[in-house]
Amino acid sequence: MPLKSNISRVQAEQEHSGLSIFKRIANFAIAILLAFIIIYLWLNNVIQDQRQLEQQASQLGRTLSQQHALIIKDKLQQKDLKSIEKQLNYLESDPHIFSVALFDEKGQKILGSQNDTDMVSVFSASQDKGLLVFVQDIHQDNQVIGYLRVLLLREQVLAFFSQYQKEILYQALLLVILAFLMGILVTRGFYKIKYKLQ
């Protein structure tokens, strides 16, 4: 009788050991799957944030160039270069702006800021200095009478939005950590109750 009891106990331990290994493998697989999901969500969030930042920067550049093109179109029609220069200087005083330039309908430069250079230099510099280039045509009676070019400093434009998104990211990480700690506490409480009920 004791021999049978020992055999059944060994068999039970082996079965329990097999189930325990299976549970560990399943838990490990779930942990890897969750890690992949977290990494995917994080990368997806980073890509979407970058796209949104670029859209906001583009929106700012388009808005600035469109508004100032409307402001100076009558002055350009009247050839009031002094007033136009004053307006361009005011526009360039914005800390987000690297330079501004005004061109006639043939693309010949009329006015430009001190930082302004030719188009080839602008596009090569835009890669090195992180410049965003915006060109807005100026219309009068459905005819193009000139072009306004605005160069924005990319880092300056994105600084505010980047800071805001970093704060959101920190809050999300804090929530994840709090959820993790809450999960540990709930699990411990569950096992204590289970132990008491046995």
C-alpha positions, 0 to 999 in steps of 0.5 A: 500500500505505501508503495502504491501511494509513493508511485501515485505521488511520483506520477502526480509530481511528474504531471504537475512538473509537466504542467508547470513547464508548459505554463512557464513556456506559455507565460514566456510566449505571452511576455514576448508577444506583449513586448512585440506589441509594445515595441510596435505601438511605440514605433508607430507612435513615434512615426505618427508624431513625426508626421504630425510635427512635419504637417504642423511645420508645413501648415505654419509655413504655408499660413505665414507665406499666404498671409504676407503675400496677400498683405503685400500684393497691393503694394507690389502692384503699386511698386511701393518697395519701401512699404514692402521692405518694411513688411518683409523686415517685420516678417523676418523678425519672427524667430522661426524665420531664417530669411524672406525674399520677394521676386517678380513674375519672371522670378527676378529678385526684387527684395531680400533679407541679409540671410537670403541667397540664390535658390541653389544655395537655399536648397543645399542649405536647407539640407544642412541647416534644417530649413523649410522652404515655402514659395507663395505666388502673388496674384492680382486679377488672376495674374501672377505678379510675383512670388514670396519665398519664406525660409523657416528654421525647422528646429525652431518651428518644431521645438514647441510641438516636440516639447508638448509631445514629450510631455504626453509621452512622459504621462503615458509612461507614468500611466504604464508604470502605475498600471504595472504596479497596480497589476502586481498589487491586485495579483498579490491580493488575489493569491492571498485571498486564494491561499486563505480560502484553501 
